[in-house]
Amino acid sequence: MVDAAPADVLLAWFTWPAEGQPAPDLPALAAAGVHAVYRAVDGSDARAYARPGADAQAIAQLLPGAVLLRLQSLMQRDGASAEADAPFHYVVATDVVPEHEADFNAWYETEHAPGLAAVPGTVHAARYRSSDAERGSLPRYHACYDLQSPDGLTSAPWLAVRATDWSSRVRPQFRNTHRTMYRRVAGLRSTS
């Protein structure tokens, strides 16, 4: 697989409205530059993605309470199932102990993300780093995997990539980690 051209994004991280409350206005979000919206399979966590240059002010008004983060692309890679539809979006958002950051990034770039991209059912893999100093308590790194099915996370090839010696050394250095499986919200097409 060949890395695709880097694509920085604007992430709106927000809480999906409670039952009985109006859902986000998808046509208005699309008009503001949002190209993908995902809602957590379990819980109310949600993410909307837009390219830099999107109307951040309009997005903020359309998604009250959302935290907007500028994410710098670190990697874009087509997955083993690059031509398939990807209704699921798995995200590992994390910080890392500072003295282990170089090892963490080397592991993601050379072993972990390419290995998970090569798993059947993975359509696309991407890594981002938040460039917002004022991000508060939100994690700095975001690894995103567009998947055909959430079952891919329990497949033997996926688990084998997670079970390497290097993975066992790096993972204990994670801090402030959020692992979430999302489903694409109908009405907008994923290109993240």
C-alpha positions as CSV (number, residue, x, y, z in Angstrom):
1,M,0.0,0.0,0.0
2,V,1.2,3.5,-0.8
3,D,0.7,6.4,1.6
4,A,-1.9,8.9,0.2
5,A,-1.2,12.6,0.2
6,P,-1.3,14.1,3.6
7,A,-4.7,15.6,4.5
8,D,-5.0,17.9,7.5
9,V,-8.4,18.1,9.0
10,L,-10.6,20.2,11.3
11,L,-12.2,17.9,13.9
12,A,-15.3,18.9,15.8
13,W,-15.5,16.6,18.8
14,F,-19.0,16.8,20.3
15,T,-21.8,15.0,22.2
16,W,-24.6,13.7,20.1
17,P,-27.9,15.2,21.1
18,A,-30.0,13.1,23.6
19,E,-33.0,11.2,22.5
20,G,-35.8,13.7,21.6
21,Q,-33.4,16.5,20.9
22,P,-32.8,17.6,17.3
23,A,-30.0,15.9,15.5
24,P,-27.3,18.0,13.9
25,D,-28.3,19.8,10.6
26,L,-26.3,17.6,8.2
27,P,-27.0,19.8,5.0
28,A,-25.8,22.9,6.9
29,L,-22.7,21.1,8.2
30,A,-21.9,20.0,4.6
31,A,-22.4,23.6,3.4
32,A,-19.9,24.7,6.1
33,G,-17.3,22.2,4.8
34,V,-17.9,19.1,6.9
35,H,-17.4,15.9,4.9
36,A,-17.9,13.2,7.4
37,V,-19.9,12.8,10.7
38,Y,-19.6,9.8,13.0
39,R,-21.6,8.8,16.1
40,A,-20.3,6.4,18.7
41,V,-21.8,2.9,18.4
42,D,-22.0,3.0,22.3
43,G,-22.6,6.3,24.0
44,S,-23.0,9.9,22.8
45,D,-19.5,10.7,21.6
46,A,-19.5,12.1,18.0
47,R,-16.9,13.5,15.6
48,A,-17.3,15.7,12.5
49,Y,-14.4,16.1,10.0
50,A,-13.8,19.0,7.7
51,R,-10.7,20.2,5.7
52,P,-8.9,23.3,6.9
53,G,-10.5,26.3,5.3
54,A,-14.0,25.1,6.2
55,D,-16.2,27.6,8.0
56,A,-15.2,26.8,11.6
57,Q,-17.4,29.5,13.0
58,A,-20.5,28.0,11.2
59,I,-19.5,24.5,12.4
60,A,-19.2,25.8,16.0
61,Q,-22.6,27.4,15.8
62,L,-24.2,24.2,14.3
63,L,-22.6,22.0,16.9
64,P,-22.9,23.9,20.2
65,G,-20.4,22.7,22.8
66,A,-18.2,21.0,20.2
67,V,-14.4,21.3,20.7
68,L,-12.8,22.2,17.4
69,L,-9.3,20.8,16.9
70,R,-6.9,21.3,14.0
71,L,-5.3,17.9,13.3
72,Q,-2.1,17.7,11.3
73,S,-1.9,14.6,9.1
74,L,1.0,12.3,10.1
75,M,-0.1,9.4,7.8
76,Q,-2.7,8.5,5.3
77,R,-2.7,4.9,4.0
78,D,-5.1,2.8,1.9
79,G,-6.1,-0.4,3.6
80,A,-6.3,-3.9,2.4
81,S,-10.0,-3.4,1.5
82,A,-9.4,0.1,0.0
83,E,-12.2,-0.2,-2.6
84,A,-14.9,-1.3,-0.1
85,D,-17.5,0.8,1.8
86,A,-16.4,1.8,5.3
87,P,-19.5,2.5,7.5
88,F,-17.4,2.2,10.7
89,H,-14.7,4.5,12.0
90,Y,-12.5,3.2,14.9
91,V,-10.4,5.9,16.7
92,V,-7.7,5.6,19.3
93,A,-7.1,9.1,20.7
94,T,-4.2,9.3,23.2
95,D,-1.4,11.1,24.7
96,V,1.9,9.4,25.4
97,V,4.5,9.8,28.2
98,P,6.8,12.5,26.8
99,E,10.1,10.6,27.2
100,H,8.6,7.7,25.1
101,E,7.1,9.9,22.3
102,A,9.8,9.1,19.7
103,D,9.4,5.4,20.2
104,F,5.6,5.8,20.1
105,N,5.7,7.6,16.8
106,A,8.3,5.2,15.3
107,W,6.1,2.2,16.3
108,Y,3.0,3.8,14.8
109,E,4.7,4.8,11.6
110,T,6.7,1.6,10.9
111,E,4.8,-1.2,12.5
112,H,1.4,-0.6,14.0
113,A,-0.6,1.6,11.6
114,P,0.8,-0.1,8.4
115,G,0.1,-3.5,10.0
116,L,-3.5,-2.6,10.9
117,A,-4.0,-1.0,7.4
118,A,-3.0,-4.4,5.9
119,V,-5.7,-6.3,7.8
120,P,-8.6,-7.4,5.6
121,G,-11.6,-5.2,6.3
122,T,-9.5,-2.1,6.8
123,V,-10.4,0.5,4.1
124,H,-8.2,3.3,5.2
125,A,-5.8,4.2,8.1
126,A,-4.8,7.7,9.2
127,R,-2.8,9.3,12.0
128,Y,-3.1,12.9,13.2
129,R,-1.6,15.1,15.8
130,S,-3.5,18.0,17.3
131,S,-1.7,21.3,16.6
132,D,-3.9,23.1,19.1
133,A,-2.0,24.1,22.2
134,E,-5.3,25.0,23.9
135,R,-6.8,21.5,23.4
136,G,-7.1,21.2,27.2
137,S,-7.6,17.6,28.4
138,L,-8.2,16.2,24.9
139,P,-5.6,13.7,23.6
140,R,-2.9,15.0,21.2
141,Y,-2.7,11.9,18.9
142,H,-5.6,10.4,16.9
143,A,-5.3,7.1,15.0
144,C,-8.3,6.5,12.7
145,Y,-9.3,3.3,10.9
146,D,-12.2,3.2,8.4
147,L,-13.6,-0.3,8.6
148,Q,-16.1,-2.5,6.8
149,S,-17.2,-4.0,10.1
150,P,-16.4,-3.6,13.8
151,D,-15.7,-7.4,13.8
152,G,-12.3,-6.6,12.3
153,L,-11.0,-5.6,15.7
154,T,-11.4,-9.2,16.9
155,S,-10.0,-10.9,13.8
156,A,-6.8,-12.9,14.1
157,P,-4.8,-10.6,11.8
158,W,-5.8,-7.5,13.8
159,L,-5.0,-9.1,17.1
160,A,-1.6,-10.3,15.8
161,V,-0.6,-6.8,14.9
162,R,-1.6,-5.7,18.4
163,A,0.3,-8.5,20.1
164,T,3.9,-7.7,19.0
165,D,6.7,-7.1,21.5
166,W,7.0,-3.5,20.3
167,S,3.3,-3.0,21.0
168,S,3.7,-4.4,24.5
169,R,6.5,-2.0,25.2
170,V,4.7,1.1,23.8
171,R,1.1,0.7,24.9
172,P,1.8,1.1,28.7
173,Q,3.1,4.6,27.8
174,F,-0.4,5.7,26.6
175,R,-2.1,8.3,28.8
176,N,-5.6,9.9,28.5
177,T,-6.7,7.2,26.0
178,H,-10.1,7.1,24.3
179,R,-10.9,4.0,22.1
180,T,-14.2,4.4,20.3
181,M,-16.0,2.7,17.5
182,Y,-18.2,5.0,15.5
183,R,-20.7,4.5,12.8
184,R,-20.9,6.9,9.8
185,V,-24.0,9.1,10.0
186,A,-26.1,8.8,6.8
187,G,-26.1,11.9,4.6
188,L,-22.4,12.6,4.5
189,R,-19.7,10.4,2.9
190,S,-16.5,9.6,4.7
191,T,-13.2,10.8,3.1
192,S,-11.2,11.0,6.2
